Amino acid sequence: MVYHPFFRDFAGAELVTAWILQALSKDYDVVLWSQQTPDWSQLDQRFATSLAPKPPRFIPSSRSYRFLKKCFGDKGQIFLHSWYQRQMVAFDRKHHPAVWIGCYNETWLPSSGILYMHHPECITLPKVPSDWPRWRQVYFQKLMQFYLSLGLAKSQPPSAHHKLTNSQWTQQTYAAVGGGDSDVVYPPVPPFSPGLRWSQRENRVVMLGRWAVPKRLTLAMEIVAGARRAGAQITLSFVGFWHCSDQERLEIQAAARNYDWIEWHEHYSRAAVIELAGRSRYGLHAMEHEHFCIAVAELCTAGCIVLVPNSGGPSEIVEDPRQIYCDPADATKKLSDIAATPDLQQELHAKARAHGLRFSPEIFTARIQAVVNQVASSKRSAK
């Protein structure tokens, strides 16, 4: 039984879920539990899986999310999970799945299973704000107790599960905030094609992924602008889709209007992204404390030289210190030095694809199958 509350063709957590479903479909009768019905063909196009011809069984979860989110905001998460438990506990008692797998960070599962952690955070039960009126505090406590009695009280907390993390950085950060031990299983990265020879590529920097404030698109503009002032004849292409408020979007677009060498490629197909990456020389990632970053590994498989911050998981992908920067000035200098040094370009380009292929779907599939078989065997032995 695979649980992901918001499964769709979106980002890394959904990519991991899709490949877990594919990895287990040969040996297990896989069932997906989610809030919305997946479009399997669209998922296959986005994540390079092959689920549509014979999709897993699907069970829709509770529709109460919007109500809980409206009533309690971020605090509604625990109620939402608790409400799901009521349904999942009933399913567990009736069907006795071999293994439960939670694919969206921490959650409570009906029996001990596996949790895949994308973000280094721990779920805690919401506390009653001390500045609330007394009647509201009592109501909040009673409501929380009611939801707990329906779900969480009959389920296993995150500490009871075998936890997997998507990078060494996530593993260390998760342990530091009280999450306990976990094993690193890097996400699957369906590789791009190798692309053109270096001499045939264009002096383009590709930034791939969601266009959101935490991704620091304006910082990427500043880095490339600095490299251009230092003599690098390069352009910058943002490839992805908007994932921010209207006001934030206007601010990012206003910053981009200062530069006539920026291109926007919105909602590109996977084939179009692969083609663009394969004829570009460089990649750039600007988000701090990114947990892994599928886009960095994808660009590496296309042979791009990718620069990444020294915080988070992306540095585990590229590894070479000449591609890892500590601040914007350092990023500008490193990009300028690489753009001005043909021998260095050839050296880093030759290593790039090998770095990305270390995270192949085949390696991920083998690791997931081994962990699931281990947990399933342990559960059988305990009975």
N, C-alpha and C positions, 0 to 999 in steps of 0.2 A: 504494500500500500504506500503510494507516494503522495505526500501532502504539500501543496503549494497554493496558498490562498488566492493569488492574483496571477496565475499562469497565463502568459500571452507572449507574443513575439516582441520582447522589449529589450532586455539587457542581460548581463552576465548570470544573474540568478536563474533566469528563465532558460538560458542556454544550458546551464548545468542540469536543470530539471529535465529538459528534452533528452539530453544524452544519458541521464540515469534511466529514463524510461526505455530508451533504445538498448542500453547495455543489459538490462535485466529481462527484456522481452523474450529472449531465447530460452531462458531457464525457468522463468517464473510467469505466472498469470498476473500481469501487472495491472494495477488499478490506480487511476489518478483521482485525487480528491481536490477540487478547486472551486472557486467562486463563479467562474464563467466557462462556457463551452469553448474549447480550443478550436481554432481553424488549423487543422493538421497540415494542410498543404502550404499554408502561409508560414507555419513554423518550420517546415522542412526547407523552404526557400531561404528563410532568415538564418537558420542554424545548421544547414547542411546535413540534417538528419533524414531518415527515410521512414517516418512514422505513419504517413498518410495511407499507404496501401493496406496496412493492418494496424489501425490505431489501438492504443490501450483502452480498456474499459474506463468509463468516466462517470464519476459521481459528483453532482453539483452540491456545493456546501451551502451554508446558510445565506440568506439574502439580507440579513439584518445589519450588515456592515455600515451602510449609510446612516441608518438610524443611530447606531452606537457612536459613530464618528461625529455626528451632529450634536448628540447629547453630551459627549465627554471629551471630544477632541482627541489628542494623543493618548489620554488616559483610557480611551475606549478600546485600545488594543487588547488589554487583558480580558475585557468582557467578550470581545469578539472571539478570541481564542477559546475562552471558556464555553461560549455557546457552541462552537464547533465540536468541543469535546463531547457534548451530550450526544451528538449524532455519531461521532467516531467511536465512542465507547459502546454504543448499541451495535454498531457494525462489527466491532472487534469481538464482542461476545457471541455474535451470531456466526461469523465467518472465520475467526481466528487466523488472521493473516500471519504468514511466516515472519515478516519483518515490516515494521513501520519506518518510513523515511521522511523526515521533515526537511524540505529543500529551501526553506526561507528563514534562515537564522534560527533563533531559539523559539521553541514552542513546547507545549505539553502534549505528549502522545499517550494513547490508551495503554500501551505496554512498552517496555524498554525497546529501543530501536536505534536509529541513526539520525543525527542532525548534521546538516551541511551548513557551515557558518560562512557568510559572505562579509558580515560587518562585525567588528569587535565590540559588541555590546551585550549586556545581560538584561533579560526581562526581570523586572521586579513588580511586585503587586503595588498598585497605586495607593498613595497615602492621602488621607483626607487633609486638605489645606486648612491650616489653623485659623485663617481669617474668614472662613465660611461661617454663616449663621448656624446655630446649633441644630435647627431642624434639617438643614441641608446636609450637615455632617452625619446625622443619624440616618437620613434617607440614603446617602451614599454608602454607608457601611452595610445597611440592610440589603441594598441592591447588590453590592459586591458579594456578600455572603450567599445570596440567592444564586448568583451566577456560579460561584464556586461549588455550591452544592449540586448544580446541574452538570458541571463538567470537570473542572480541575481537580476536585477532591477525589475523583475516580480515575485520574490519569497520573502518569509519571512525569515529574519535573525534568527540566533540561539536564540536571546533574545526573540523572539515571541513565542517560543515553550515551552511545558512542559518538563522540563529536569529531567532525572533520572540518578543517579550515582551508581556505583557498590560497593561503600564502604563509610563509614564515612570519611575515610582519603581522598578519591577522592573528596567527597563533600566539605570538608573544604579547600582543596588545590585549587579546581576549583573556589570556591568563592574568595579565596585570590588573584587569578590572574585576577579577574574581570569577572568571568563567571556568577555571580548572584546566585540566589537560586536554589536548586534542592532537589529532594526526593531520599532517598537511597532505591534502590531495589537490594538486593544482587543477584548475578548470580545463575542460577540453577546448582546444583552439583549432577548429577546422582550417587547414592551411590555405592561404592564397596561392595562386600559381607563381612560379619564380620571377616572372616578368622579363623585361628586356635586359640586354647587357648594359653595364654601367655607362658605357660611352654613348648609348642611345637614349639614355634617360634625360628627363627635363629637370632643371634646377628648381624643383618644387618641394615645399614643406607641406606634408599632409597632416592635418589634425582630425582624427576620426573619432566619432562618438556623439553623445547627446550635447546639444548646445544649451548648457545650463550654467548658472553663476559659479557653482563650485568647480566647474571645469576650467575656469579662468581663461576664457577666450581672449579677453583684452590683454592679459599678460603675454599670451602667445603672440599677439600683434606687436607688442613692445619688443619682444625678443627678436623677432624677424626684422623689425624696423632697425634695431640696433646692428644686426648683422649686415643689413643692406648699407647702413652708413659706414660700416667698416670695409665695404667693397664687395660683399657677396651679392651676386646677381641672382636672387632667388625670389620666388613668389610663395604665397601662403594660400592653401585651399582648406576650407572647413567642409567636412563631409559628415552629414548626420541629419539631425532633426531638432526642432526647438522643443525645449523642455523647461520652460521658465514662464514667469508672469509676463503680461504684455509690456509693463513698464521696464522690466529687466531686458526684455528683447529690444525695446527702443533704445536703451542705453548702449547695449552691445553694438547695435547697428549704427548708432551715432559715432561710436569710436571707430568703427570700420570705415566710415566715410572719409576719414583722414588719409586713407591709403588706397591708391588705385591698383595695387598689386594683390588684392585679396579677392578670392573667388569663393562662392557659396554653392555647394552641391547638396541640395536638400532631397531627402527621401530617395537616394540613389538605390538601385537594385544591387544585390550582392555581386552580380556579374560586372556591373559598372564600377563598383568600388574596387574590385579586384583589378580591373583594367587600368583604372587611374593610379592605384598604388604601384602596379607593375611598371609604369612609365615615369615614376617619380623617384627622386633620390633620397629624400629625407622624410622623417616623421617627427612629430613633437607631441609630448604630453605635458600638461601644465598643472593638473590637479594635485594638491598636496594630500598626503595620507590616503591615496587611492589603495584599495584593498588588494587588487591584482591588476586588472585592466586588460581585458581581452583584446582591445584595439591595438595596444602596443605589440602584443605577440603576433597579431594578424599582420601588421605592417612589417614586422621582422621577417615573417615567412615570405613576404613579397620582395625581400632583399633591401628594404629601406633601412637607412641608418637613423635610428630613433633616439632622440634625446628625452630624458625623463628626470623628474626631481629625485633627490636622494631620500625622500620620505615615502613610506608605503611599499607596496609590492612590486611596482614596475621595475625597480632596480634589480630585482631578482630575475627579471626576464633578460635585460640587456647585459648585465654583469660588468661590462667594460667601464672603468671609471672615466674614460674620455667621453662617454655619452651620458654621464650622470652629473647633474648640476645642483648646486646648493642654493643659488639665488638667481634672479633674472640676469644680473651682470655676468655671472659665471656661465649661464646658458648662452648668452649672446657671444661671449668669447669662445666657448667650445664650438658653437655652430659656425662662427667666423673662421676659426682655425681649421675645422674639417673642410669647409667650402673652399679654402685657399690651399689645401694640401692634397693633391691627387693621389699620392702614395697612401696616405692615411685613409682616404675614401675607399680605395681598392681593398685595403686590409679590413676595414670595418664592414664593408659591403659583403665580403667573402664570408664573414662570420655570422651575419645577420640571420640568414635563413635557418642555420643550424640552431641558433638560440631559440627561434620561434618553434621549431619542430620538436623541441623537448616537451612541449605541452600538447602533443597530438591526441586526438580522440581515442586512438587505440590504447595509448598508455593510460588515459583516464578510465576507459572501459574496463581494462584489466584490474586496476586498483579498486574500482567500485565493486566489481564482481567478487573480488577477494574479500573485501570488508563485509559485504552483504552475506556471503556464504559463511564467514566466521561468526557473525552475529546470529544468523539463523541456526547454525550448529550449536552455539552456546545456549540458545533458548530451548532447543530440543533436548539438550543434555540436562537442563535444569528441571524439565518436567518429569 
